[in-house]
Amino acid sequence: MTLTPGAGDYLVWFSGSLDDLLPATGEIMNVSLYVNGVQVAHTERQIMSEQYLDDIATTLPAMFQAFVTGVGATDTIEVAWRTDTGTMTMHERTLVVARVAGGGATWAAAEDTALSGLAKSTTKRLRIEISNAGTTSGSVAYRLEVSNPNPVSCDDAGTTWTRIDTSTHWDMVTSPHFADGDPTSNITPGLTDPGGGKTFFAGELQESSTDETSGIALSGTQFTEIEYAVQATTSATDGAVYCFRLTDAGSPASFTYTENEYGKVTLS
């Protein structure tokens, strides 16, 4: 019994009825959960046919629940069963998976706080909230850009910006927790929602294929959150500070930042 639910972390529930067609004394039956062919630890359930049942066909329940992390976009979640002798069939099979919002991640730094001591080639997910302070926006392609190392400040006029896709110091990277373009949700705990009665509009999760979302339009009463999986390359400057910002496909004209609202990291 197999499902391919897509990238993410999942709660899994399974139940079924084992039909022991040819009972034998001490027959052992095993049921377990697998992700992409690898058995998930602590999910194996062992059922033994008792001797007083040996003369009749029996139906026995099998069930478990589990939390699995890092399921890839094409990975399978499956249940398999076996018996050491005789024949066994599983009836009334039910396999349910539910994606866990936030992917089980924890925050590497508090909101609007610079991350320090980050090692190169270490994946981090940068989450940025955007609130529309005007009327309905047109379609915006939110592109992630990085500053030159050690700028005077993130908003200094002399700071130069490069999109991540062409940067030699930073890369977009694959995340096992989501696929490109998956929708974001307004997770709790998460970034602080803006005031004024604004409502959440799903943004996008971005990984290795691009540093830019598809077009997203926000009304004057909406906000969204975009998340990017990134890492510093071996060419990045040791101990340097880097800033991150969003643009509309390269144009910063519609964005307003204060210094502490830029994404900021110091490498080790």
C-alpha positions, 0 to 999 in steps of 0.5 A, spaced: 500 500 500 503 506 497 502 513 497 506 519 494 504 525 497 510 530 495 515 533 499 514 535 507 514 532 514 508 527 515 504 524 520 502 517 518 496 513 520 495 506 518 490 500 520 488 494 517 485 486 518 490 481 517 487 474 514 491 468 516 488 463 511 493 457 513 494 458 521 500 455 524 502 454 531 506 460 533 506 463 526 509 470 526 506 476 522 510 483 521 507 489 519 511 496 518 512 503 515 517 504 509 519 511 506 522 510 499 524 503 501 527 504 507 524 502 514 522 507 519 524 505 525 519 503 531 514 502 526 514 494 525 508 491 529 509 483 530 503 479 531 503 472 533 497 466 532 496 463 538 495 456 539 488 456 541 487 459 534 491 454 530 485 450 528 481 456 525 482 461 520 483 468 524 483 475 522 487 480 527 488 487 527 494 491 525 495 499 526 500 504 528 502 511 527 508 515 526 511 522 524 516 522 518 521 527 516 524 529 510 520 526 505 522 528 498 518 530 492 518 523 489 519 519 495 513 513 497 510 512 503 508 505 504 506 499 508 508 492 507 507 486 511 510 479 511 509 472 514 514 467 516 509 461 514 503 460 511 499 465 507 496 472 509 492 477 506 491 484 509 483 487 508 480 493 510 487 497 509 487 505 511 493 509 510 492 516 511 498 522 511 497 529 513 503 534 512 505 538 518 505 545 517 512 548 518 516 542 516 518 541 523 523 546 523 525 551 528 528 558 528 535 559 527 534 566 530 529 570 532 525 575 528 529 581 525 535 578 528 541 577 524 544 570 524 551 569 526 556 564 526 553 560 520 558 555 516 559 555 509 555 549 505 550 549 511 542 550 508 538 555 512 531 557 510 530 565 509 523 567 510 520 574 509 514 577 510 511 582 505 505 586 507 501 591 501 501 598 504 497 600 498 492 598 494 491 592 490 498 590 487 500 588 480 503 581 479 510 581 483 515 576 482 519 576 488 526 575 487 531 574 492 538 578 492 544 578 496 549 584 498 556 584 497 560 582 503 561 587 509 557 592 506 557 599 510 549 597 512 544 593 508 541 600 506 547 604 504 547 607 497 554 604 496 551 596 497 551 592 491 546 587 490 546 580 486 540 575 485 542 569 488 542 565 481 548 568 479 551 569 485 558 566 486 557 567 494 550 564 495 546 558 492 539 556 492 539 549 494 534 543 494 530 542 501 527 535 503 522 539 506 518 542 500 518 542 493 519 549 488 512 553 488 509 549 494 504 554 498 507 557 504 502 557 510 501 562 516 505 558 521 505 558 528 510 560 532 512 564 526 513 571 523 509 577 527 502 578 523 502 585 521 496 590 524 490 593 521 486 587 520 490 584 514 489 577 512 494 572 510 495 570 502 499 564 501 506 565 498 511 560 495 517 556 498 523 556 493 529 551 493 534 550 488 531 551 481 530 558 482 530 564 486 524 568 484 517 566 485 511 566 480 507 572 480 503 574 486 498 579 487 496 582 494 490 586 495 491 592 500 488 588 506 493 582 505 500 580 506 504 574 504 510 570 506 516 567 502 521 562 504 528 560 500 532 555 501 539 557 501 547 556 503 553 560 502 558 557 497 565 555 499 567 562 495 563 566 500 568 571 504 570 568 511 567 572 517 563 576 512 556 579 513 551 579 508 544 582 507 538 579 503 532 583 500 527 582 495 525 585 489 520 585 483 524 581 478 530 586 479 526 592 481 526 594 488 522 600 487 516 598 490 519 595 497 521 599 503 526 597 508 528 599 515 535 596 517 533 591 521 528 588 516 533 586 511 535 578 512 542 578 515 547 573 516 555 573 519 559 567 516 563 563 521 
